[in-house]
Amino acid sequence: MTDQPWLGDACSLVDAFRAGTLSPTEALDASLAVINRSGLNAFSHLDVDAAHAAASDADVGLPFGGVPMGIKELEPVGGWPYTEASLVFRDRVSGHDSTQVTRLRAAGAVLAGQTTASEFGGINCTHTKLHGTTRNPWNPERTPGGSSGGSAAAVAGGLLPIASGGDGGGSIRIPTGFTGLFGLKATYGRIPRGPATLQPPLTVVVGCVSRSVRDTARWFDVCNGWHPNDTLSLPRVEGWEAGLDSFDLTGKRAVITVDLGAAIVEPRGAALITALAERLIASAGLKRVDVVVNLPQGGLEWVMSNVIGLAGELGDLYPGCNDDLTPEIQLGLNLATHNLDVQTAGKTEMFRIEINEQMAGLFEQTDFVFCATNPDTAFDAAGPMPTTVGEIDLIKEYGFNKALGNNGALTIPANLTGNPAVSIPAGTIDGLPVGLQVIGRHHEEQLLLDLARIAEREQPWPLVAPAAPA
């Protein structure tokens, strides 16, 4: 029996099960032991008895047969807490599994527990009144990002090989960029949401945070495909893992625009991102094109779009529950309460049209957009949201709104337009990971996966943080 967690990817763990060199129960026990020792605060709930029962009965012939994994706490699992990381719903328990969880169970996954998230997925820092501060395994003084911060901390920290995530404004890409993992935000609707999930504002997708491209491909093999509870979900696509390395990228066009014309990016990170982008363009046989990219920042419009659903969920509990909310959620609701009239809502929708038109026009001129995932490396674990980039004081140089909007300026555009995008590890600065983001055309995630496979081969990244359990 091993007393060490599995530090390879999920696919290799399944291979070990099938070869008989490790059992699902042994892998689960090792993961639970290191989770209990960990100071990362990556889990809000463990389901030990049910996980042991699933591991003992695991069919290792299934895609994720016996693999222990975490489920982000914003995603419902029957019988588990469904707090959405908020004190407001501290006693709520889910009565059902999400569609994604149902499909993972059918694929043999062992659901070990619930990973921490930012409250209602509202910010890119996992620090809440309900669960405290989740920490980055590369440096515990820094955040793993949000809102899928607990999933990223668990996977990069060696606690579990893979975990679920969701991305409504960068919440898969931001944490994977901060923790040296791979993350795909798929075309809107690729994996169904629900049941009983609010559809608008049409920005949120679900998926995973993983250590390898093939793990993500296998996840999409398991989870993608239309479901009647999500009327905007897409038809099933087969062959995600089997199709890796099969797409000819030669001659496809690529533009490098580190800041998307919308963000201020730390110069050393920009240099790493540019270097990897240029290497991938050369290795894949892409054609680099010069295109002016100047996407609008869109942070305020994103907040206004999302806060409507939050207000509906809180219902009559608000504003009486205000003191239970984190300051950032309080601010968003306060802004909406005092500013969201019919005219403002109309302007928000006009902005969505504007950015859709700009993105569509951009992809008439290119096939891939290379940019940064985050403006800088991970900031303080408990926040607040940074208003500096490197030595640049953004408030002093650009004003308060630009400073606050900088944190999501690189990731929010793909959520507003529904485009797929990946974050690929590009190296480290001062011991902290930097992510290269590549945005692609709608429905062309598999091209992004093949591009990431080239990076994975030519510039391999550590599967876990250097300080992860040995």
C-alpha positions in Angstrom: 0.0 0.0 0.0 1.2 3.5 -0.8 1.1 6.4 1.6 1.9 8.9 -1.1 -0.6 10.8 -3.3 -0.5 10.3 -7.0 1.6 13.0 -8.6 1.1 12.1 -12.2 -1.9 12.9 -14.3 -5.3 11.2 -14.0 -4.9 9.2 -17.2 -1.7 7.6 -15.8 -3.4 6.8 -12.6 -6.1 4.9 -14.5 -3.2 3.1 -16.3 -1.7 2.1 -12.9 -5.1 0.7 -11.8 -5.4 -1.3 -14.9 -1.9 -2.7 -14.6 -2.6 -3.7 -11.0 0.3 -1.7 -9.6 -2.1 0.5 -7.4 -5.7 0.1 -6.3 -8.3 2.9 -6.2 -8.7 2.4 -2.5 -4.9 2.9 -2.0 -5.0 6.0 -4.2 -7.9 7.4 -2.3 -6.4 6.7 1.1 -3.2 8.4 0.1 -5.1 11.5 -1.1 -7.3 11.7 2.0 -4.2 11.5 4.2 -2.4 14.3 2.5 -5.6 16.4 2.3 -5.9 16.1 6.1 -2.3 17.2 6.5 -2.4 20.0 4.0 -2.4 23.7 5.0 -3.8 24.8 1.6 -7.4 24.9 2.8 -8.5 23.5 -0.6 -11.5 21.5 0.6 -14.7 22.6 2.3 -16.2 19.1 2.6 -15.0 15.5 2.4 -17.3 12.5 1.8 -15.0 9.8 3.1 -17.4 6.9 3.5 -19.1 7.4 0.1 -15.7 7.8 -1.5 -14.4 4.6 0.1 -17.5 2.7 -1.1 -17.0 4.1 -4.7 -13.3 3.2 -4.7 -13.8 -0.3 -3.5 -16.4 -0.9 -6.2 -14.6 1.0 -9.0 -14.6 -0.4 -12.5 -11.1 0.6 -13.7 -12.1 -0.1 -17.3 -14.1 3.1 -17.3 -12.5 6.4 -18.4 -12.0 7.7 -14.8 -12.5 4.3 -13.1 -11.2 4.8 -9.5 -9.8 8.3 -9.9 -10.3 10.4 -6.7 -11.4 13.9 -7.7 -12.7 17.1 -6.2 -15.9 18.9 -7.2 -16.0 22.7 -7.0 -18.4 23.9 -4.3 -20.4 26.0 -6.7 -21.5 22.8 -8.4 -24.3 20.7 -6.8 -23.7 17.2 -5.6 -26.6 15.3 -4.0 -26.3 15.2 -0.2 -23.3 17.6 -0.1 -23.4 21.1 1.2 -24.5 23.6 -1.5 -23.4 26.8 0.1 -21.9 28.5 -3.0 -19.2 29.5 -0.6 -21.5 31.9 1.2 -22.6 32.3 4.8 -26.0 33.1 3.5 -26.5 29.5 2.4 -24.3 27.8 5.1 -27.0 25.2 6.0 -28.2 24.4 2.5 -27.7 20.9 1.1 -28.1 19.9 -2.5 -30.9 17.5 -3.4 -29.4 16.5 -6.8 -26.2 16.0 -8.8 -25.3 18.4 -11.6 -25.3 16.9 -15.1 -21.5 17.0 -15.2 -21.3 15.2 -11.8 -23.8 12.5 -13.1 -21.6 11.9 -16.1 -18.4 11.7 -14.0 -19.9 9.2 -11.7 -21.0 7.1 -14.7 -17.4 7.3 -15.9 -16.1 5.7 -12.7 -14.9 8.9 -10.8 -14.5 8.7 -7.0 -15.8 11.9 -5.6 -13.6 12.6 -2.6 -14.9 16.0 -1.6 -15.8 19.6 -2.3 -13.1 22.1 -3.2 -13.3 25.7 -2.0 -14.4 28.6 -4.3 -14.9 32.4 -4.1 -18.3 33.4 -2.9 -20.8 32.9 -5.8 -17.8 32.7 -8.1 -17.6 36.5 -7.9 -13.8 37.2 -7.7 -10.5 35.7 -8.7 -9.4 35.1 -5.1 -10.6 32.2 -3.0 -11.1 33.9 0.4 -14.5 33.8 2.0 -16.2 34.4 5.4 -17.4 30.8 5.3 -14.2 29.0 4.7 -11.3 31.4 5.2 -8.3 31.6 2.9 -7.3 29.0 0.3 -3.6 29.1 -0.6 -1.3 28.6 -3.6 0.9 25.5 -3.3 3.7 27.4 -5.2 3.7 30.0 -2.4 1.2 29.8 0.5 1.3 33.5 0.9 -0.3 33.9 -2.5 -3.8 33.1 -3.9 -4.5 30.2 -6.2 -7.0 32.5 -7.9 -10.7 32.1 -8.2 -13.3 31.1 -8.4 -12.0 27.6 -8.9 -9.2 28.2 -6.5 -9.6 25.2 -4.3 -9.6 22.9 -7.3 -6.4 24.5 -8.6 -4.8 24.3 -5.2 -5.7 20.7 -4.7 -4.5 19.6 -8.2 -1.3 21.7 -8.2 -0.7 20.8 -4.6 -0.6 17.1 -5.2 -3.8 16.4 -3.2 -5.8 15.0 -6.2 -5.0 14.5 -9.8 -8.0 16.4 -11.3 -11.0 18.5 -10.1 -14.0 20.2 -11.6 -14.1 23.9 -12.3 -16.3 26.6 -13.8 -15.5 29.6 -15.8 -17.8 32.6 -15.9 -15.2 35.3 -16.1 -11.9 33.4 -16.1 -12.5 31.1 -13.2 -10.8 28.1 -14.8 -8.1 30.0 -16.7 -7.1 32.4 -13.9 -6.4 29.7 -11.3 -4.7 27.4 -13.7 -2.5 30.3 -14.8 -1.6 31.1 -11.2 -0.8 27.5 -10.3 0.9 26.1 -13.4 -1.9 23.9 -14.5 -3.7 23.4 -17.8 -7.2 24.8 -18.2 -9.8 24.9 -21.0 -12.7 27.2 -21.0 -14.8 25.6 -23.7 -17.3 27.1 -26.2 -20.4 28.2 -24.3 -22.7 25.2 -23.9 -20.1 22.5 -24.6 -20.7 20.7 -21.3 -24.3 21.1 -20.1 -25.2 22.9 -16.9 -28.1 22.2 -14.7 -30.5 20.9 -13.7 -32.2 24.0 -12.4 -29.3 26.3 -13.4 -29.9 29.9 -14.3 -29.1 30.4 -18.0 -28.4 34.1 -18.3 -26.1 35.9 -18.6 -24.7 33.2 -20.9 -21.1 33.5 -19.7 -20.6 30.5 -17.4 -19.2 27.2 -18.6 -18.1 24.1 -16.6 -15.1 21.9 -17.1 -11.9 20.9 -15.1 -8.5 22.0 -13.9 -5.9 19.4 -14.8 -2.3 18.5 -15.0 -2.2 17.5 -18.6 -3.9 18.1 -21.9 -5.0 14.5 -22.3 -6.7 14.6 -18.9 -8.8 17.6 -20.0 -9.5 15.8 -23.3 -10.7 12.7 -21.5 -12.9 14.9 -19.2 -14.6 16.4 -22.3 -15.1 12.9 -23.8 -17.0 12.0 -20.6 -18.9 15.2 -20.0 -19.7 17.0 -23.3 -23.0 16.7 -25.2 -26.5 18.1 -25.2 -28.9 17.6 -22.3 -32.5 18.6 -22.1 -32.1 20.5 -18.8 -29.8 22.9 -20.6 -31.5 24.0 -23.7 -28.4 25.9 -24.9 -26.1 23.0 -24.6 -24.3 21.8 -27.8 -24.6 18.4 -29.6 -22.1 15.7 -28.5 -18.7 15.6 -30.1 -16.7 12.4 -30.0 -13.0 11.6 -29.9 -11.5 14.3 -27.8 -8.6 12.2 -26.4 -8.3 9.9 -29.4 -8.1 12.9 -31.7 -5.2 14.6 -29.9 -2.3 15.4 -32.3 -4.5 14.7 -35.3 -5.3 18.3 -36.5 -3.1 20.0 -39.1 -2.5 23.5 -37.9 -0.1 24.4 -40.7 -0.9 27.8 -42.2 -3.5 28.8 -39.7 -3.2 32.5 -38.7 -2.1 33.7 -35.2 -1.8 37.1 -33.6 0.2 37.9 -30.5 -1.4 40.6 -28.4 -0.3 40.1 -24.9 -2.6 42.7 -23.4 -5.6 42.3 -25.8 -5.5 46.1 -25.9 -7.5 46.0 -22.6 -5.0 45.2 -19.8 -1.8 46.3 -18.3 0.5 43.2 -18.1 3.7 42.8 -16.0 6.7 43.1 -18.4 8.6 40.0 -17.4 5.4 37.9 -17.7 4.8 39.5 -21.1 8.2 38.4 -22.3 7.6 34.8 -21.2 4.2 34.7 -22.9 5.6 36.2 -26.1 8.5 33.7 -26.2 6.2 30.7 -25.8 3.7 32.1 -28.3 6.5 32.6 -30.9 7.8 29.1 -30.3 4.3 27.6 -30.7 3.7 29.5 -33.9 7.0 28.2 -35.3 6.5 24.6 -34.2 2.9 24.4 -35.4 3.6 26.0 -38.7 1.2 28.9 -38.0 1.3 32.1 -39.9 1.8 35.1 -37.7 -0.3 38.1 -38.7 -0.3 41.7 -37.6 -3.8 42.7 -36.4 -4.7 45.6 -34.2 -6.5 44.2 -31.1 -8.2 46.7 -28.8 -11.0 44.9 -27.0 -13.0 46.9 -24.5 -12.4 46.1 -20.8 -15.9 45.1 -20.0 -15.6 44.5 -16.2 -18.5 46.7 -15.2 -20.8 45.3 -17.8 -19.8 41.8 -16.7 -20.7 42.6 -13.1 -24.0 44.1 -14.0 -24.9 41.1 -16.2 -24.1 38.6 -13.4 -25.4 40.4 -10.4 -29.0 40.2 -11.7 -29.0 36.4 -11.3 -27.4 36.7 -7.9 -30.0 39.1 -6.7 -32.7 36.7 -7.9 -31.1 33.8 -6.0 -30.8 35.9 -2.8 -34.4 37.1 -3.2 -36.0 38.3 0.0 -32.9 37.5 2.0 -31.3 40.6 0.6 -30.4 43.2 1.9 -30.9 41.6 5.4 -28.0 39.2 4.6 -25.6 41.9 3.5 -23.3 41.5 6.6 -22.8 37.8 5.7 -21.5 38.6 2.2 -17.8 39.3 1.3 -17.0 43.0 0.6 -16.7 42.4 -3.1 -20.2 40.8 -3.4 -21.6 43.6 -1.2 -20.1 46.2 -3.6 -21.5 44.4 -6.7 -25.0 44.2 -5.2 -24.8 47.8 -4.0 -23.7 49.0 -7.5 -26.6 47.1 -9.1 -29.1 48.3 -6.5 -28.3 51.9 -7.1 -27.4 51.9 -10.8 -29.1 49.0 -12.6 -32.2 50.6 -14.2 -33.7 49.8 -17.6 -31.3 52.2 -19.3 -28.2 50.7 -17.7 -29.4 47.2 -18.5 -29.9 48.2 -22.1 -26.4 49.7 -22.3 -25.0 46.5 -20.9 -26.7 44.5 -23.6 -25.4 46.9 -26.2 -21.9 46.4 -24.9 -22.3 42.7 -25.3 -23.3 43.2 -29.0 -20.3 45.5 -29.4 -17.7 43.0 -28.0 -19.3 40.2 -30.0 -18.9 42.2 -33.2 -15.3 43.0 -32.4 -14.4 39.4 -31.6 -16.1 38.2 -34.8 -14.2 40.8 -36.8 -11.0 39.7 -35.1 -11.5 36.1 -36.1 -12.1 37.0 -39.7 -8.4 38.0 -39.6 -6.9 35.3 -37.5 -7.5 31.8 -36.2 -5.7 32.1 -32.8 -5.2 35.0 -30.4 -2.2 34.6 -28.1 -2.3 36.8 -25.0 -1.7 36.7 -21.2 -3.9 34.7 -18.9 -3.4 37.1 -16.0 -1.9 40.6 -15.8 0.6 39.5 -13.2 1.6 36.5 -11.0 -0.6 35.5 -8.1 -1.3 38.2 -5.5 -1.8 38.0 -1.7 -3.9 34.9 -0.6 -6.5 36.9 1.3 -6.6 39.8 -1.2 -7.5 42.5 -1.7 -7.7 42.6 -5.4 -4.5 44.2 -6.7 -4.4 47.7 -8.1 -0.7 47.4 -9.1 1.1 45.5 -11.8 4.8 45.1 -11.0 5.9 48.6 -10.2 2.9 50.3 -11.8 0.4 51.9 -9.6 -2.7 51.5 -11.8 -4.9 53.9 -9.9 -2.4 56.7 -10.2 -1.6 56.0 -13.8 -5.0 55.0 -15.2 -7.7 55.7 -12.6 -9.8 53.5 -10.2 -12.1 51.8 -12.7 -9.3 50.8 -15.0 -7.3 49.5 -12.0 -10.1 47.3 -10.7 -11.1 46.1 -14.2 -7.5 45.0 -15.0 -7.9 41.8 -13.0 -10.4 40.2 -15.4 -9.7 42.2 -18.5 -7.8 39.3 -20.2 -10.3 36.6 -19.5 -13.8 38.2 -19.4 -13.9 38.9 -23.2 -14.1 35.1 -24.1 -16.9 34.7 -21.5 -19.0 37.5 -23.0 -18.6 36.2 -26.5 -18.6 32.4 -25.7 -15.3 31.7 -27.5 -13.1 28.8 -26.3 -9.8 29.6 -24.6 -7.0 27.7 -22.9 -4.4 28.7 -20.3 -1.0 27.0 -20.9 1.9 27.1 -18.4 4.5 29.5 -19.8 7.2 29.4 -17.1 7.7 31.1 -13.7 8.7 34.5 -12.3 10.1 34.6 -8.8 8.9 31.1 -8.3 5.3 31.8 -9.4 3.7 30.4 -12.6 2.7 32.5 -15.6 0.0 31.4 -18.0 -0.2 31.9 -21.8 -3.9 32.2 -22.9 -4.9 31.2 -26.4 -8.4 32.2 -27.6 -9.9 30.3 -30.5 -12.9 30.2 -32.8 -16.2 28.9 -31.5 -16.4 25.1 -31.6 -12.7 24.7 -32.2 -11.5 23.6 -28.8 -9.8 20.5 -30.3 -7.4 22.8 -32.2 -6.6 24.6 -29.0 -5.9 21.2 -27.3 -3.5 20.2 -30.1 -1.7 23.6 -29.8 -1.3 23.0 -26.1 0.0 19.5 -26.8 2.9 21.0 -28.7 3.7 23.2 -25.7 3.4 20.2 -23.4 6.0 18.3 -25.4 8.4 21.1 -26.2 8.2 23.0 -22.9 7.0 20.5 -20.3 5.6 22.0 -17.2 5.7 20.5 -13.7 2.6 18.5 -13.0 2.6 19.6 -9.4 4.1 22.6 -7.5 7.7 22.0 -6.3 6.5 22.0 -2.7 3.8 19.4 -3.2 4.0 16.2 -1.1 6.9 13.9 -2.1 
